[in-house]
Every structure is written in structure tokens, then in C-alpha cells.
């Protein structure tokens, strides 16, 4: 096989590949490598392609005889990319090289693993606190508070609250997991969005009044039929209304309105927008990009105290993604926030 | 010079370039780790970064010794002489970058103490600018690419602007809450270090240009850092009633 044949074969591969001589000079680069690192490096030391110290150690290990060595490196520019660099020793073969060095782009895998371990850590943390409170309550009831009716009642109330919190968390985790499993399958059943919103508002009406707040609904004009999953959409509005009631100031209204929306980027002209607006403390701009992250809270103490699981907006986002819709958030600190759910209308809907 | 000596000399020059690139890689890593340790609040990474400076210092000495040997033995002229001198000067800049990274890492704990979260995005953005400058100028050196070196040289204004903006932002936070003064001041010193990293990138860019073109890049460099020019930098004061 000639050198040109080899180059042809290697250039058919997506991954950047280098053939490296014993003195660490580059003998050959495939097209993917040239695309990433530029031309003119053949014959020069490998360091002129990649300077990362871990990459160099890996290349040297391969050159010195270790059968195969790998390392994970990050190349931060132009786009931050994580690579697994592998260096395989070549004993003979006539090719002017002592090692083959390849780069595999593992950014997505790395990111996914990072997110997974973060998530597991967060869930463990979220479950641990109520569990600790429960265990503490049980111990107290077995011991010091055993014969003290008042203390018993107090601790039982705490335990009930914590058990309910864990229940909600597990429920939200299951919801999230269910939505994710179906994420790529866009639902197609026609759903009357107005009816879904009305039901959600009605369900939370009593809760609102108990909190000295009110929900006002503007039903909009015309029909709003969207392809969707009724249960999931119900959960979206339930979560948004729940949040709004949590953060709205006492004696204020949460305003819900439904209307056609022609201005939503990515949804064309045929969409419906349901806005949930509260007069709460508002959200500072630096929190906005992270609001829909799982377990992200603007104010830890306040959120837990109000019984939040930290997953409400994550669920909303996933459901909307599945429905090919969007969540738009506007907020002014000290004034309030508006969460706008935008969904594409069903193709045969009237009144568009 | 006899042919085998020419070849040996060419190899020595190439070796010098290699040492610079290697040293550059170490400095890049130091900088990245220092910034990551602050961004991710990773104290152990910060400590490791502060300790790893030794290798960079060693390479600087090696480059200097090698350069002196080459000048003594080969008595080079013109572009060869420029190569050697520039390698020594660039190695000094890279050693300073390593030091600056070490200093940033050393401040990490103080910065964590009372997290100035609001300032973090701006700090990280500035850090990325500085890191990109170093990366681009080292690539320019490896390839003797004067166009790229000029781009780096011009882009220094962006870092100065980022520094000024961060300076103002931190001032407002410190005035809002005196408890933040400590950590904001350390963040400010860290930002100053980043600005210095940018300056070293510009120095290296000038070297690359001089190396290839045989004449210096510019007589003076515009200083856009107006916080040092004596113009007061203050957030807007509320007008009294």
C-alpha cells in the first residue's frame, strides 16, 4: 500500500488522525486533522498541532511502546470541545511512523455524564433533607416526646409535611422521566387548550383563595385546538399557576389569558399563547438563563419553605419541547413575572 | 557554514520553537485551570494550579541556556538571530503568564468566601478573551503567521474594554453592600491579572511580527485602560432632592 492509498483511506474517516514518527514529528495527517489544525504541519513536531500537556504525554506514551494510551483533553476554541485522544504504538509495517494518534469528539457524552451525575447528586440531596427530618421525628417520638401529647402532635405535623414533600418530589421525578421517555414522539391528539386551562384554573381556585390571592382568566376569542397530550398540558398549567400563586404578593391577582399569537419565533403564524402573569418579586436577569434547570432555585430557602420541588419549570420545558412549543419568560424585579406558553395550533383549526 | 552544521543549526532552531510551543501549552493549561477553579469553585484545583508553576520556570531557563549556547557557537545573523532573541523574549512573557495564572488561583479561596455571583459571567467572559488571545498568538508563532499576530495585537482593545466594564460593575456591588468588598477586591485583582495576560499576548504578537518582518510592529501601543489614566470611574450618583 502506498502512502497515497493510506492517506485516502484515513481521510475517509471522520476522526482527525495523525501518524507520528519516533521523534514526535508528524508523518501524515488525514483530511479531518488538516481541517481542524490547518495545513503545513507535516514534518513538524506534534506540539505545533496540539500543545496540551496531557495530549503530549499521551502521544509520547504511544511512541515509547505502551500498546495503547488514551487521555481526555479540552480544546476551548473556537468552540469548547472535549476529545478523547488515543495513541496506539506501531511496531513495524514500513510506514514512517511509530504511533497512530486519533481524536474522538466526546463532548456530548461528557456533557451527558456530567448532567447525570449532577442530577443524581441533586436528587439525593433533595431526598435526604426530608428523610433526616422524618428520622429525627421518629427518634424524638420514641424517646423524649413519647409521653408528651403536645410535642407528639408537633412532631407528627412536621413528619407529615416532610413525607408529603418527598411524595411530591417523587411524583415530579416520575413525571419528568415519563415526559423524557416520550420526548421525540410529538403528540397528535387534538386537545381543546381553552378547556385544559379552564380546568387547571378551577382546580387551583380554592388554593388561591386560601392564600388570599385570586386567579383571573381571559378566555380569548375563537377556537384553540392543539395537537397534544391533555394530561401533560394540564400539568404545565398546574405548575405555572402553582408557581404564580407561590410568589404573587398577597391580595393580588394572577392573570391568565389565552390569545392567538402570530409573533412567536419558530412557530410561524399559527400559534396560541397562554400567559400566566403574577405581581410577585420578579426575577433578576442573571437567573433567567437557568430558571428551567432542574433543581435551580432563585431563592433556596423561600422555595423549599413554600414546598417547591425545584422541578416544576423543568417539567414544563420538557412537555413544551415534546409539543414543539416554547416557554417565554418576562420579568421585572419589584413588579412581577409573565410566563407565556406558546403552542402551534392544529392544522385544521379555525379562527387563525 | 558546512552543510551538516547548517542542518544541525536548523534543527536547533526548530527545537527552540518546539520548546516555546511546549511552554505555551503549559501556560495555557495553567490559565484554563485557574479560571475553571474559580468558575466551578474547586479549591483543590486552585491549589494544584498554584503549585504547577515550576515546570514553566524550568523551561524558561532551558530556553535561555539553549539560546546563549546557540549564539556563542553559531554566531547567527539576521533572521536566525531574530529567531533566537525572540524565543528568549517570548519565553519571558510565557513565564509571566504562568505566574499570573498562579496568582489568580491563589485568590480563589478569598473569592469563594462571599460569592459575588453577579460578577462571575463578566469575569469568565474576560478570562476567555485572554485565553483566546494566548492561544491565537501561540498558533501564530508556530506558523510564523503575521496576519494572525496582527489580529491578536488589535484585539487587545477588547480585553481592556472588558476590564473597564468589570471594574465599574464591581465598584457598584461594593458600594451596594460593604460585606462584598473583600471578595470583589480579590476578583478585581484577578481581572487585573487577566488584563496583564492580554498584554503579554500582545507582546508575543509583536515578537512574531518582528521575527518575520525584521522590523518592530509599532512605536507605541494605545492604552485604553482609562482607570489608570486618572479619569475618575464612578457609578452614577443619585441627585440630591
Interface residues (C-beta under 8 A of the other chain):
Chain A: X38 X40 X44 X45 X47 X48 X50 X51 X52 X53 X56 X74 X76 X77 X286
Chain B: X14 X17 X18 X21 X22 X24 X25 X26 X28 X29 X32 X117 X118 X121 X128 X131 X132 X135 X136 X138 X142 X143
